[in-house]
Amino acid sequence: MLSNAGAQESTDGLKLLFATSDNDALPEIGQELAPAFFIRLAADSETLFQSLAEHKPEILVIDLDTIVSPGTDVFCYIESIRAAAPHIYLTVISRTHLKNARIRTKKSGADEFLLAPIGFPELRDHLLEAGQQHRRHLEAVHLRGELARRNSLCDMIGGSEPMQRLYETLRRVASSHSTVLLRGESGTGKELAARAIVDLGPRRGQPFISVNCAALPETLMESELFGHEKGAFTGAHATQLGQIELADSGTLFLDEIGSLPLLLQSKLLRVLQEKTVQRIGAKSPRKIDFRLIAATNDNLEQMVRQGQFREDLFYRICVIPVALPPLRDREGDIPLLLDHYLTKYCTAGNLRHKRFSPEALQVLETGAWPGNVRELENLVQRLALMVDGDTISMQHLPEKVLYESTASYDEILVPPEGLDLEDELTRIEVAYLLAALRRAGGKTAAAALLHIPVEKMKYLCRKHRIHEDQIKLNGKR
């Protein structure tokens, strides 16, 4: 290894691996590169790959003509280097005269291709600048990854304080086998929270059975949940396992559990108490082991008081209640969600990647979002598909979103460049006067429409130089 203390001052210790078997190049490497880098040499391919694995250099310069054996596909060789060191800055030097050598080399994974001969002072300057830029890029990627990890849990996205509290709760809950009741408005991500509990807990890899109780017809609900034996009723041509039985050893997620009829609430309570399930038409129950995660946006306590939900079942499922925050309470999360979903749907649809304009972003951040994250995701999916350009601006946003946003009102009333209030008030006043005159056909009737005296109407017309014979009255001159 050739090194110099000055390298740490100028490059903060950039580690360079130079692969060449050209002994004539060694003096210049020592004179020009060693003072600027912590440098190692590799005289053959075997040493090159060994050094990549052991010393983790940040930069690799490979003199391709002296390292690669004759007859080797050099582009495949470069691909193998990139696979062995995906994060290294790779510069290839060659004397080849192959057509498109530079393009093909970079497509194979190299960051730069230099045609030999090359001066070592120029090579040093290039590597210093490129190496520092590459290091900053890797640091930025690492920071973004750390930020993403802090601002997400499994497939849940959000870095706000309510979401951080939710993440901590889900982590604690995941390690147990207790029944969980997820509570929150529609669209807050209750199924994502349920899947996070499973992914972080001891039942990951086991069955995850999700049932939306509100989506099941009442006539089929019992058979769907508990299963049936062949011949149990008309149309039961074969034995069918119920969703509860399919969740054996895993997790059963019952969404909208408040939609269960009272009869099935009673049967579910028996399953939870006795850890057994009995199919319709079966003579005996079967032992079963599953974890129940229920979810609702109903007020179950009120339903209990009204006799619509069994009190004993409520206490059985509400062992660990977990509340999911609505989007309006998650300050700062909307930009994260917008970026996540826009990237997701542009990538999935092989679409041009887009961004939101600052004005559109402001509107979306101040929107009401009664449908919470689900509503936001659906909008982004539609915008990713329908907007052709690189930027999603206010003109692309639905009228409903603009109407609900306080930011849109501010933007419409007071544009970024500002306005002359006196001129704006005059324009508004003239617009009302003209509209009233067109509808009424004369100043007297127009004054009545505007609830002002006739004399004031005449004064305003003189002030703004409005004459009845200059405008259309009831569609006629």
Sequence and secondary structure as in RCSB ss.txt:
>XXXX:A:sequence
MLSNAGAQESTDGLKLLFATSDNDALPEIGQELAPAFFIRLAADSETLFQSLAEHKPEILVIDLDTIVSPGTDVF
CYIESIRAAAPHIYLTVISRTHLKNARIRTKKSGADEFLLAPIGFPELRDHLLEAGQQHRRHLEAVHLRGELARR
NSLCDMIGGSEPMQRLYETLRRVASSHSTVLLRGESGTGKELAARAIVDLGPRRGQPFISVNCAALPETLMESEL
FGHEKGAFTGAHATQLGQIELADSGTLFLDEIGSLPLLLQSKLLRVLQEKTVQRIGAKSPRKIDFRLIAATNDNL
EQMVRQGQFREDLFYRICVIPVALPPLRDREGDIPLLLDHYLTKYCTAGNLRHKRFSPEALQVLETGAWPGNVRE
LENLVQRLALMVDGDTISMQHLPEKVLYESTASYDEILVPPEGLDLEDELTRIEVAYLLAALRRAGGKTAAAALL
HIPVEKMKYLCRKHRIHEDQIKLNGKR
>XXXX:A:secstr
 B  THHHHHHSS EEEEE   GGGHHHIIIIITTTSEEEEESSHHHHHHHHHHH  SEEEEEHHHHS TT  HH
HHHHHHHHH TTSEEEEEE    TTHHHHHHHTT SEEEESS  HHHHHHHHHHHHHHHHHHHHHHHHHHHHHHH
TEETTEE  SHHHHHHHHHHHHHHTS   EEEE  TTS HHHHHHHHHHHSTTTTS EEEEEGGGS HHHHHHHH
HEE TTSSTT  S EE HHHHTTTSEEEEETGGGS HHHHHHHHHHHHHSEE  BT SS EE   EEEEEESS H
HHHHHTTSS HHHHHHH SEEEE   GGG TTHHHHHHHHHHHHHHHHTT    EE HHHHHHHHT   TTHHHH
HHHHHHHHHHH  SSEE GGGS HHHHHH HHHHHHHHS TT   HHHHHHHHHHHHHHHHHHHHSSHHHHHHHH
T  HHHHHHHHHHTT  GGGS BTTB 
